Amino acid sequence: MARPLRSSVRLHFYAAFAVLLSLISTLTVVSVYALNQQSAYRDQLDTSAQGAINAEKANGLVLAVLTEARGIATAPDTAAVERSSSALLQRSFELAYLMDGWQRGLRADDRRLFGTLKARVSEFIRFHNEMAHRATTVSQDAAREWGDNDANRAMRTALNEDLAALATVYSQRARIIASMGDTVQRMQNILVVLGIVAIAVTGLTVFLLKALLVTPLLDITAATDSIAAGKSLVAVPHLTKTDEIGKLAEAVQQLQTVIHRNETLRKKEREALREQEHFKANEVHFVAAINNMAQGLVILDPQTNVVLMNDAYKTIYKLPDTITDSPCSLRDILFHRAEAGLFSGDAASYVKSIQARIALGKPTTSFIHLKDGRWIRVVGRSTPAGDWVATHEDFTRLHQVEHMLERIERLFGTVAENIDEAILARDMGSHRYVFVNRAAEVLFGMPRSEIIGRTAREIFEKDTADRIDGPARLGQITDAGTRETVQTIETPGNGRRIAGIRHIPASDWEGVTHCIVTLIDDKTDRQVPTRKLAS
């Protein structure tokens, strides 16, 4: 029976973590406030410094413009006037550029004053640019007259007053910045104090964690390791504690009493797991193997339910990949084939015929002609378990080749039987004739049944056999099919004949000669020059 808790490690840590969380929250709030103050401090400092710099630059450029204006008025010659005018225009441009950049960094306290200053500076620049223009296009006296008047002096006085007013604003801003710096320093001091307190509370929390949790857990873990290593009657520490650690020690003690009874069960489970993994591995290999078969494969049970189907089978009959996601039957396959236009018969009759084959249990080979023109060869056989295994192979190309070969063979036979030259085909290995046409029967005066399967020496006299077959037997064929030699031969049924003989090697696609075709033209009844005869 579980004993009640009279003390709790959880409560100790809740209290410690609550204090630590409060300190962290305070540190976070103070840090955010300090960061905001520092950001405002830096912003004020940057804008104040930049404003003061811009004021100094503006004052300097105003003086530079006035200096160049005096240079125009006092220049000794025209070249000096042009130099001073050019310099005045350059300084005016720099002053206008400075005012544009200065405007982007304004704040609320200097924006109004700056507007007045910028208008005054713009008027100042227009006035002196006009002076430079008059000096270069009219005369030095016209420029001097334009610049030496009370309006110009009043404008300069007002401009100086505007610059002084902005300087006063920046001076006030500097005092604000100093006050903000003091605030930032105080926040930093508070952060240091809070950090020290947080470190102390963290240290206390770590001490409690070690004393109340880590050390007892390490002791219990050591006992647990000993139990796991197979040791019995291990003394479990901290059983007398009345907190969560005591509860854990009690649980370990109870574990020790049942661990030996469970060991046998675990061994059996491990063995079963290994067998299952081995089975799964074999299943994966098996599925990979059948999905890499060139032929389509389908396994049906006696009720024509699909036990297994590979990818090639789906491809042949254009079945959806999801057909095997759930149990399916031969009837389902026929349904999808009909949708794809690859089946148009009666599905029930077809299924009954397959069931009859399965029941009969004899191997079968059949051919299916699909509507898209393909021929499928189906080889089926039963399994010891009563299932039906069928391989489906796309036989279309081989079927077409066989039909083509049949047509070529018939065509060749027709041509060979209807030409005047005698044709004999001899196997290179056995030197026996494998084909003879009708003209050869007429030439030799004997039926082809007495020629096919025999060699030339078995049919003709030695001289005639050597003349008909000798060069081909010795591999002396040159100019195949084009060089004709005229020979006198002795035929079994027609006596002596004068014949033109040609030899043509028949090679396969690799260039290997397996057969020699001999063409014999009977020239006996024609006039043949004596010099071509070879006795």
Steps between C-alpha positions, in 0.01 A plus 500: 500500500640841405584719799390867506750783450583702811753727330546599140806582290263663259393768749862590581581546135177685426594757764859534378394528137229754587761727661735448206220567251412824681863613482523410134177687427628807687833477317315477170283804571794708625714385207233598247458839670878551509529404132229748409677772701832416338340505157340839569828622648697397191234647271502833685880500507529422129245758387638769736855443385399490135290814539787686664735384222253607233462841667878548502526389136218732396660792680833424332345474153310829553829670586662334196226636272540850650878478455464410131244782459757745638751348262273579208460861618875554551643290218775685304418345162244296309674165559488555876132589476428173316696295756314660790165457323571130435607447863187682625274275291680189631461615863131576436448150363673345803284710733178388323613133514574536872154640567336205319697247707438692822123492445490114508633490860267759661297450815194678633696764696705626203268434204314836519821704540661306217216586265563871555876447467467301177281770343755764605789291362316446171451877468867552592612252231277653230625850584869410474453274196344803328800707604735244342287496188511880467876501556563257214234614255465876564790661688683512829333832585153347444584216737642742760189717478275191539679379814564831680155594642305500826278206400805274465633609839159445666482149348844411637404624846179293499691195379746530790209530745340180361825309539536628855143388584575147375822499704291580810269202425798268468643634825171418680502156341849440638372562854218250441756248375707543815191431713420189293856378546455514879179296468675239284778473756246443780330228297833329448570506873156349568567228242829414668329464840218291356753282318689433824175406676400274207839325517454442874148360454623282214777365722248420771275327246792294372588400858141389565492318167816308588407422861136412451496355147828441316689307772204274592430438131863403440485256792179344375637492143806306622270248671289476183812437290597216732154348467514538122841328498338191653596544864237392754418625851642848432446742791294787361597832672264770632211264570433684830435835332140621500521711183506424128850351527368248755217412262753445220718280724194293593416456131856381429472253789178362350666481161774286644249239618347446154796551269606134499151380414490740202844408366378181333209685342733769368727238345204346320384841384849579366510173310155564356605852403811373322292248310252771407778733382653217300161429345449867419847521341425194286164648408665826390753308289225285353285802407804676351583190297152451353466873426823481298375206289458571131185287497177588673424275797168436672412241766134408549339285767239235402227769521703721257580754769834673440770380738789684333547723196820665375552835328562347156154339507342838579693658213399235246127542570516872589368441850505785755781491757241515780332174400703306761437749779200290599398136436403441138398212278533393137160657438636838619795461263265431208297807594807727479612328178161570348528867600841513329354336188698175547209263574161466333383147582271363767678542835300226676582241232865598500522466879335154485750385238792606721342329800471183293871518414587547867284205597657284228848592624681435170755741347357700211634734232266735321507819299289815545453742210427845645301765315803729480674239282723340764534124544545373857633151571362359826668206675314372806552224750362405841686512832504234776272730703239497223569853371552583132820673382489659156770691314387743230759596238462754221548265204412763238845561353598133495161417347556763232853371435375142468233607251756708312741206486220276376414749223870541410545123496197456273622782276851354484358156423282641224791689345743210537258250350431716194846599378705311239819475704549201727532606866663289770555612861768313700555514879853620582540259788377170359546583126157348441241655273208659681313648201458409133265668247307353207764611245762294688277191481472551123877563458612196699212276385417388854239604762594739780422236760814316381712818522396673826690367800789364290842644407625564146737200516206276590306614193755571223824356376810637670596736213149638471470532880828693513391728216163573661605508864877522512569879517225551757622206711855638503385857585626634166193712419595840358279755326200318652207476263671687212777266379371209291715200403386277213552130575422167335311286752357148495141486625339182632197524270595725205860402429766758417392864525676834454416728794590846630549477877487781759534480881337747743572486877187553718605687820310594812479850652838449669668418167541128577442275196278200577395400151634504141254555215612356165337623177548280188403627154462217243677623182503169316247602237666838442818578309775550762853606400739207540753713695256534790460123548698323767531128458 
